[in-house]
């Protein structure tokens, strides 16, 4: 009887799902040459899922289908390589549609034709995408309140559900701060960053920023409870020892599947930046994410990007030359 109970307990604590689908977040797709490079690289890696972005700020206030021709060309080229697309609609818009704004996003005005923009977009590319989300890292980048984000998400969801009910609606793009800080500061999980002392990690995540952490946890848990969505998502970087705890925190606040829409490292401010070290850490990230009870995980990213915080996390450098990390990623994918 004791062994039977132990077996049941062991099963209950096992991940609900492991070995997620591996995708690629934000590979280069702006030009035909970049799309050809991305298609070839991802085909060789056997990666079939990608995440790309679209922003109303690139279109007219009242766009016609012709205004979406550049997006349609990008998606058509990517679909020619049989890539499945998660489209992230960034919350940036034409000035006339914006209220409070920052460099990343704006609070779209109640009287702005947001629904019309989305309806026209879906009419042009809706059949070519698999999933869609509104906002990226809204819990950090969005200049408004959680209530204002949820109102925008609800406006978008009403259009998506009515016009493309077949699309998977993903909730927003969460930085991971809420779940990661819970894992480290409340659960005491080891961060897993070589050379970073525990007290340094706690100073960064816990002692110095608890009010910020608590606000992030309140915002994300409220969104998970209130919003209309099919899949919750989270971004996981740098500290792989905390990833399982962060995902567990998310799953404690939702009954829907979780995707990791960005993962990677190393930590730019606390770890070496040389390519060999990156390759060594990539093996850890891949093994860690493979054990998470998530359906899908997108690596950030295919090529180095000087405009992102993780500027050197690419499998290729900015010139498109392979880095040691590419061999690690390719070998890991080949063994799956």
KEPATOR-732766 format. One record per atom (N, C-alpha, C): z, x, y; residue in three letters. Coordinates in steps of 0.1 Angstrom, whole numbers, plus 5000, padded with zeros to 4 digits. Last residue first. Layout:
REM KEPATOR-732766
ZXYALA
...
***
This chain:
REM KEPATOR-732766
469051675146UNK
469551545146UNK
468951465134UNK
467851925150UNK
468751905139UNK
469351765137UNK
466351905173UNK
465651915161UNK
466551895148UNK
468351905193UNK
467551785190UNK
466851785177UNK
469152175191UNK
470152065188UNK
469351935185UNK
466852305198UNK
467352325185UNK
468352215181UNK
466552215225UNK
465552185215UNK
466052205201UNK
468952315237UNK
468652165237UNK
467652135226UNK
468552595234UNK
469752525228UNK
469452375227UNK
466252635248UNK
466252665233UNK
467452595227UNK
467052565274UNK
466052485267UNK
466052505252UNK
468952755281UNK
469452625278UNK
468352535271UNK
467452975290UNK
468052975277UNK
468552845272UNK
464552815306UNK
465852885306UNK
466452895292UNK
461052825314UNK
462152785305UNK
463352875307UNK
459852745347UNK
460052845336UNK
461252805327UNK
459552585369UNK
459052535356UNK
459152635345UNK
460652675392UNK
459252705390UNK
458752655377UNK
463352605389UNK
462552525398UNK
461052555397UNK
463752625352UNK
464152655366UNK
463152585376UNK
464752395326UNK
463752485333UNK
464252515347UNK
467052255322UNK
466552335311UNK
465452425315UNK
469452265350UNK
468152235343UNK
467852315331UNK
471652305366UNK
471852255352UNK
470552225345UNK
471852395392UNK
471352495381UNK
471552435367UNK
473052205408UNK
471652255411UNK
471052335400UNK
474851975409UNK
474552055397UNK
473152115398UNK
474251845434UNK
475451925432UNK
475352025420UNK
470751885444UNK
471851815437UNK
473051905436UNK
468752035455UNK
469351925463UNK
470451855456UNK
467752215437UNK
468652265448UNK
469252155456UNK
467552175404UNK
467352095416UNK
468252145427UNK
465952255373UNK
466952285384UNK
466552215396UNK
464851995351UNK
464652115359UNK
465752135369UNK
466251795337UNK
465151875330UNK
464952005338UNK
469851795340UNK
468551735341UNK
467451825336UNK
471451545325UNK
471051585339UNK
471051735340UNK
470851335297UNK
471251465303UNK
470651485317UNK
472151025289UNK
471051095296UNK
471551225302UNK
472950835261UNK
473450935270UNK
472251015276UNK
473950535243UNK
472950625249UNK
473550715259UNK
476150405232UNK
474850385227UNK
473750485231UNK
479250565224UNK
478350515234UNK
476950495227UNK
481650715215UNK
481250575210UNK
480350505221UNK
480751065211UNK
481350955219UNK
480850815214UNK
479651265198UNK
480751205191UNK
481351085199UNK
477751365215UNK
477251305203UNK
478351235195UNK
479151485235UNK
478551355238UNK
478051285225UNK
479851725222UNK
480851625227UNK
480251495229UNK
477451845217UNK
478251815206UNK
479351705210UNK
476551875244UNK
475751795234UNK
476651755222UNK
478552045255UNK
478351915260UNK
477551825250UNK
478252275239UNK
479552205238UNK
479252065244UNK
475652355246UNK
475952325232UNK
477252245231UNK
476152415273UNK
475252295269UNK
475552255255UNK
477552655273UNK
478252525276UNK
477452405272UNK
475452825268UNK
476552825259UNK
477352695261UNK
473752785290UNK
473252755276UNK
474452735266UNK
475352885310UNK
474952745310UNK
474552705296UNK
475453155303UNK
476753075303UNK
476352925302UNK
472853215308UNK
473353235295UNK
474653155293UNK
472453175336UNK
471853085326UNK
472353105312UNK
475453165357UNK
474353235351UNK
473753155339UNK
477653065370UNK
476352995372UNK
475153065365UNK
481053005359UNK
479853085362UNK
478553005363UNK
483052745375UNK
482452815363UNK
481352905368UNK
483752605397UNK
484852655389UNK
484352735377UNK
481752475411UNK
482852545419UNK
483852615410UNK
480052355392UNK
479552455401UNK
480652535408UNK
480552325358UNK
481252285371UNK
480852395382UNK
477452335340UNK
478852365342UNK
479252315356UNK
476651985332UNK
477552095338UNK
476752225338UNK
476451655319UNK
476051795320UNK
477151885326UNK
475051325321UNK
476051415316UNK
475551555318UNK
474450995331UNK
474251135334UNK
475351205327UNK
474950755318UNK
473550775324UNK
473350905331UNK
476150655289UNK
476350765298UNK
475050795305UNK
476850315284UNK
475950425284UNK
476450535293UNK
478650075265UNK
478750175275UNK
477550275273UNK
478649715259UNK
478349855255UNK
478449945268UNK
481449505269UNK
480049535267UNK
479849685264UNK
483949445276UNK
483649415262UNK
482149435260UNK
486049665296UNK
484849585294UNK
484649555279UNK
488249825297UNK
488049735308UNK
486749655307UNK
488250005277UNK
489449915278UNK
489249805289UNK
485950145282UNK
485850045271UNK
487149955272UNK
486850325302UNK
485850225305UNK
485850105295UNK
488750465286UNK
489150395298UNK
488150285302UNK
486950585268UNK
487950495263UNK
488550405275UNK
485550755286UNK
484850645279UNK
485850545274UNK
487750925292UNK
487050855302UNK
486250735297UNK
488351035267UNK
489350955273UNK
488750875285UNK
485951185262UNK
486351075253UNK
487350985259UNK
486051365284UNK
484951265282UNK
485351155273UNK
487751575286UNK
488151445292UNK
487151335289UNK
486551805276UNK
487751755270UNK
488251615275UNK
484451855294UNK
484151775282UNK
485351735274UNK
483851875324UNK
485151885317UNK
485051805304UNK
481051845334UNK
481851965335UNK
483051975326UNK
480651485336UNK
480251625340UNK
481451725337UNK
479351175332UNK
480351265327UNK
479851415329UNK
479150855345UNK
478650985346UNK
479751085341UNK
478550535329UNK
479450635335UNK
478750765335UNK
478050175326UNK
477650315325UNK
478650405333UNK
477649875307UNK
478449955317UNK
477950095315UNK
475249625302UNK
475749755298UNK
476449815310UNK
474749375314UNK
474649385299UNK
475349515294UNK
476349185340UNK
475649305335UNK
475649295320UNK
477949065367UNK
477049015357UNK
476249145352UNK
481349155375UNK
479949165377UNK
479149105365UNK
484149165369UNK
483549055377UNK
482049045375UNK
485049385354UNK
485549245351UNK
484749135357UNK
483849595366UNK
483649575351UNK
484049435347UNK
484849575392UNK
483449555389UNK
483149525375UNK
487549645387UNK
487149515392UNK
485749485390UNK
487349905377UNK
487849795368UNK
487549655373UNK
486350025401UNK
485550025389UNK
486049915379UNK
488449985419UNK
487149945422UNK
486349925409UNK
490650105406UNK
490749965410UNK
489349915412UNK
489750375403UNK
490050295391UNK
490150145395UNK
489550445430UNK
488350445422UNK
488650355409UNK
492250425438UNK
491250335445UNK
489950325436UNK
493350625422UNK
493750485420UNK
492750385427UNK
491950845433UNK
491750815419UNK
492150665417UNK
492950845459UNK
491550825457UNK
491250785443UNK
495650895454UNK
495350765461UNK
493850745459UNK
495451145442UNK
495851035434UNK
495550905441UNK
494651405449UNK
493751295451UNK
494151165444UNK
496251625445UNK
495651615458UNK
494951475460UNK
497151585418UNK
498151605429UNK
497551575443UNK
494551535403UNK
495751455403UNK
496551475416UNK
492251705406UNK
492151565401UNK
493351485404UNK
493251955416UNK
491951895420UNK
491951745418UNK
495651995403UNK
495552005417UNK
494351935423UNK
494751995376UNK
495551885381UNK
495651885396UNK
493252235376UNK
492552105374UNK
493451985379UNK
495352415381UNK
494252405390UNK
493452275388UNK
496952375359UNK
497452335372UNK
496452335382UNK
495352475338UNK
495652335339UNK
496152285352UNK
492752695349UNK
494152665345UNK
494452525347UNK
489752775335UNK
490352685346UNK
491752655341UNK
488652915314UNK
489052985326UNK
489752905337UNK
486652645303UNK
487152785301UNK
487552845314UNK
487652315302UNK
486852415310UNK
487352555308UNK
489152115290UNK
488152185282UNK
487252275290UNK
491351955297UNK
490051945304UNK
488852015297UNK
493351765275UNK
492951895280UNK
491551885286UNK
495051465287UNK
494051525279UNK
493651665284UNK
497051305299UNK
497351445297UNK
496351515288UNK
496851045308UNK
496951075293UNK
497251215290UNK
496951075336UNK
497850985329UNK
497951005314UNK
495151285343UNK
496451275350UNK
497451175343UNK
492951285324UNK
493751405327UNK
495151375333UNK
492151015322UNK
492351095310UNK
493151225313UNK
492050935349UNK
492950875340UNK
493250955328UNK
489951095357UNK
491251125363UNK
492351055355UNK
487850985342UNK
488251125340UNK
489651155346UNK
487650725352UNK
488050745338UNK
488450895336UNK
487050765380UNK
488150675376UNK
488650715361UNK
484850945381UNK
486150985386UNK
487350895381UNK
482450855372UNK
483350915362UNK
484750945367UNK
480650725389UNK
480750875389UNK
481550935378UNK
478450485376UNK
479850515380UNK
480050665379UNK
476050275379UNK
476150415380UNK
477550465385UNK
475249975378UNK
475450055389UNK
475550205389UNK
475149835349UNK
476049825361UNK
476149955368UNK
472049725338UNK
473049825337UNK
473849825350UNK
470349495320UNK
470949515333UNK
472149605332UNK
467349495303UNK
468849535302UNK
469349565316UNK
465049225305UNK
465449365309UNK
466949375307UNK
464448965300UNK
464349055289UNK
464949195292UNK
464448825323UNK
465648815315UNK
465648905303UNK
463048845350UNK
462948935339UNK
464148935330UNK
463748625367UNK
462348675365UNK
462048765354UNK
466448565365UNK
465448465366UNK
464048505362UNK
467748815363UNK
467948715353UNK
466848605353UNK
466848925388UNK
466448985375UNK
466648885364UNK
468048755407UNK
466548775406UNK
466148825393UNK
470748785401UNK
470148655401UNK
468648655400UNK
471149065405UNK
471249005392UNK
470548865391UNK
471049085433UNK
469949145425UNK
469949085411UNK
473348945440UNK
472048905446UNK
470948955437UNK
475249095427UNK
475048955423UNK
473748905428UNK
475049335441UNK
474749335427UNK
474449195422UNK
476049245465UNK
474649295464UNK
474149295450UNK
478649185458UNK
477749085464UNK
476349125463UNK
479549435450UNK
479449325440UNK
478549215445UNK
479649565475UNK
478749615464UNK
478549505454UNK
481549415488UNK
480249415493UNK
479249465482UNK
483849465472UNK
483349335473UNK
481949325478UNK
484049745477UNK
483749695463UNK
483249555464UNK
482549815509UNK
483649785500UNK
483149745486UNK
480050065518UNK
480849945519UNK
481949935510UNK
478650295512UNK
479550295523UNK
480350175525UNK
478450455480UNK
478250335488UNK
479150325499UNK
479350685466UNK
478350695477UNK
478150575485UNK
481350605448UNK
481550725456UNK
480550725469UNK
480550385434UNK
481950405436UNK
482350525445UNK
477850415430UNK
478250335441UNK
479750345444UNK
476050575416UNK
477350635420UNK
477950555432UNK
473450375426UNK
473750505419UNK
475050565424UNK
472050045424UNK
472950145430UNK
473150265420UNK
471349855398UNK
471349845412UNK
472449945417UNK
469049905370UNK
470449905376UNK
470349905391UNK
467249825340UNK
467349835355UNK
468749835359UNK
465049885313UNK
466349855318UNK
466349885333UNK
462349925308UNK
463149875297UNK
464549825303UNK
459149855323UNK
460449925323UNK
461349855312UNK
456849705325UNK
456749845320UNK
458049925319UNK
457249465336UNK
456849465322UNK
456849605316UNK
457849525363UNK
458849465354UNK
458449475339UNK
456049605382UNK
456449705372UNK
457449645361UNK
455349375398UNK
454449485396UNK
454749575384UNK
457449205398UNK
456149155395UNK
455149265392UNK
459549365406UNK
459549315392UNK
458149265388UNK
458749385434UNK
458849505425UNK
458749465410UNK
459049115442UNK
457749185442UNK
457749305433UNK
461849085438UNK
460848995431UNK
459549065431UNK
462949275455UNK
463149285441UNK
462149205433UNK
462149165480UNK
461749305476UNK
461849315461UNK
463448915479UNK
461948925479UNK
461449065475UNK
466048995480UNK
465548925468UNK
464048935467UNK
466249105505UNK
466449195494UNK
465849125481UNK
465649055534UNK
464848995522UNK
464949085510UNK
468749005550UNK
467649095547UNK
466949035534UNK
471048875556UNK
469848805560UNK
468648885557UNK
473149045548UNK
473048915541UNK
471648845544UNK
472049385546UNK
472449275553UNK
472249145545UNK
473349635525UNK
472149555529UNK
472649425535UNK
474849915533UNK
475249785530UNK
474049695535UNK
473250215520UNK
473650125531UNK
474049995525UNK
473250565511UNK
473050425508UNK
473450345521UNK
473350835518UNK
473050795505UNK
472550655503UNK
474250875544UNK
473050945540UNK
472550905526UNK
475250535553UNK
475450685552UNK
474250745547UNK
475850225571UNK
475050315563UNK
475650455563UNK
476149885577UNK
476850015576UNK
476050105567UNK
473149735572UNK
474349725581UNK
474949865581UNK
469549715570UNK
470849785567UNK
471949745578UNK
467049635574UNK
467749565564UNK
469249615562UNK
466049795593UNK
466249655597UNK
466949575587UNK
465650035579UNK
466750025589UNK
467049875593UNK
465049985544UNK
464650005558UNK
465749975568UNK
467650125522UNK
466750025526UNK
466150055540UNK
469450215493UNK
468950255506UNK
467750165509UNK
470550195466UNK
470950105477UNK
470650165491UNK
468050245441UNK
469050295450UNK
469350195462UNK
467650135411UNK
467350085424UNK
468350145434UNK
466550295383UNK
467750285392UNK
467250245406UNK
465250215353UNK
464950225367UNK
466150195375UNK
464650355323UNK
465750295330UNK
465450315345UNK
461850355301UNK
462350375315UNK
463550295319UNK
460550535275UNK
461250415279UNK
462050445292UNK
457350685270UNK
458750705275UNK
459250565279UNK
454750725261UNK
455650645254UNK
457150665257UNK
453150845279UNK
453750935269UNK
454850865261UNK
452450635295UNK
451350695286UNK
451950785276UNK
454750595310UNK
454550515298UNK
453450565289UNK
454150785330UNK
455250805321UNK
455150725308UNK
451950655342UNK
451850795337UNK
452950825327UNK
453250415351UNK
452050415341UNK
451850555335UNK
455150515369UNK
455550445356UNK
454450445346UNK
453450615389UNK
454450695382UNK
454850635369UNK
452050385396UNK
451350505391UNK
452250595383UNK
454050225406UNK
453350175395UNK
452550295388UNK
454850375428UNK
455750355417UNK
455050315405UNK
452450345444UNK
452950475440UNK
453950465428UNK
452250055447UNK
451250125439UNK
451750265435UNK
453849895462UNK
454449955450UNK
453450035441UNK
452249785481UNK
453249885485UNK
453949955473UNK
450849595468UNK
450149725470UNK
451149825475UNK
452549375468UNK
452349445456UNK
451749585458UNK
454349415500UNK
453349355491UNK
453249425478UNK
457549405515UNK
456549475508UNK
455549385500UNK
459049395541UNK
458549285533UNK
457349335525UNK
459549655549UNK
460649555549UNK
460249435540UNK
457949885527UNK
457949805539UNK
459149705538UNK
459650165510UNK
458650055511UNK
458749985524UNK
461650335509UNK
460350395507UNK
459250295509UNK
463950185509UNK
463650265521UNK
462250325520UNK
464250095483UNK
463550005492UNK
463150085505UNK
463650325457UNK
464450285469UNK
463550205478UNK
464050435423UNK
463250365433UNK
464150325445UNK
464250685397UNK
464850605408UNK
463750545417UNK
464750705361UNK
464050745374UNK
464550655384UNK
465450825329UNK
466050745341UNK
465350795353UNK
464050795297UNK
464250865309UNK
464850765319UNK
463550855262UNK
464150765272UNK
464450855285UNK
462751035243UNK
461850915245UNK
462450825256UNK
462451355232UNK
463251265241UNK
462351155245UNK
461351565219UNK
461551445212UNK
462551355219UNK
460551795231UNK
461951775229UNK
462351655221UNK
457851745235UNK
458251855227UNK
459751845223UNK
458051525253UNK
457451505240UNK
457851615230UNK
459151655275UNK
459951555268UNK
459451525254UNK
457051825283UNK
458351875280UNK
459151785271UNK
454951635288UNK
454751735278UNK
456151795273UNK
456051485309UNK
455651415296UNK
455551525285UNK
456551675328UNK
457651605322UNK
457251545309UNK
453951755335UNK
454951855330UNK
456051785322UNK
452951515344UNK
452251585332UNK
453251685326UNK
454551485366UNK
454651385355UNK
453951445342UNK
453751695382UNK
455151685377UNK
455251595365UNK
451151625387UNK
451451745380UNK
452851745374UNK
451451385402UNK
450751385388UNK
451051505380UNK
454751385416UNK
453351405416UNK
452751395402UNK
457451305409UNK
456851265421UNK
455351275422UNK
459051365387UNK
457951265385UNK
457151235398UNK
461451555370UNK
460451545381UNK
459251455378UNK
464051345357UNK
463151455356UNK
462151445367UNK
466551165357UNK
465751215369UNK
464951345366UNK
467851225326UNK
468051165339UNK
467351235350UNK
466851165293UNK
466851265304UNK
466951185317UNK
468651075263UNK
467651065273UNK
467751175283UNK
469651025230UNK
469651115241UNK
468451095250UNK
471550775214UNK
470250815218UNK
470350915230UNK
474650895199UNK
473850815208UNK
472450865209UNK
476650945178UNK
475250995177UNK
474350905186UNK
478650645172UNK
478450785176UNK
476950815175UNK
480750365176UNK
479350415174UNK
479350565179UNK
483450335176UNK
482650225172UNK
481150265169UNK
485450605163UNK
484550555173UNK
483750435168UNK
488550515146UNK
487250585147UNK
486350525158UNK
490750365145UNK
490750465155UNK
489450545156UNK
490350195123UNK
490550135136UNK
490450235147UNK
490350375102UNK
489150315105UNK
489250255119UNK
493150445102UNK
492150545105UNK
490750485109UNK
494250195095UNK
494550255108UNK
493450365111UNK
493250175069UNK
492850075079UNK
493050125093UNK
494450395057UNK
493050385058UNK
492550285068UNK
497150325059UNK
496750445066UNK
495150435068UNK
497250095042UNK
497450085056UNK
496950205065UNK
496650235018UNK
495750135023UNK
495950105038UNK
498950395016UNK
497650455017UNK
496550355023UNK
500850195012UNK
500950285024UNK
499550355027UNK
500050084988UNK
500050005000UNK
500050095013UNK
***
